[in-house]
Amino acid sequence: MSYCEATSSLTEDHIHESCEAEKAIHQALENVFKQAANNGEIVVASPRLLAYTFSTVTMIRNKKELINELGGPEKTAQALVDLFWVGISPN
């Protein structure tokens, strides 16, 4: 759930600040993915979709059982980055 979706317990100011911060994160990720695509490092049809997908996947931090199964936060983070950069295709 994004901050913009978790509005029931937040003030209007907090909601606005959280939504703006979330937009800024997505924009920063989109810019990084655009640059990587322009440099030929990745192939992506929509850097914006990739930005939203990546930020959603990083919410896995709330899944303690999976994090433990993968060997802790650092290994989980590496597995997520590998999933995005290497993908699911056979090597």
Secondary structure, 3 states (H helix, E strand, C coil): CCCCCCCCCCCHHHHHHHHHHHHHHHHHHHHHHHHHHHCCCCCCCCHHHHHHHHHHHHHHHHCHHHHHHHCCHHHHHHHHHHHHHHCCCCC
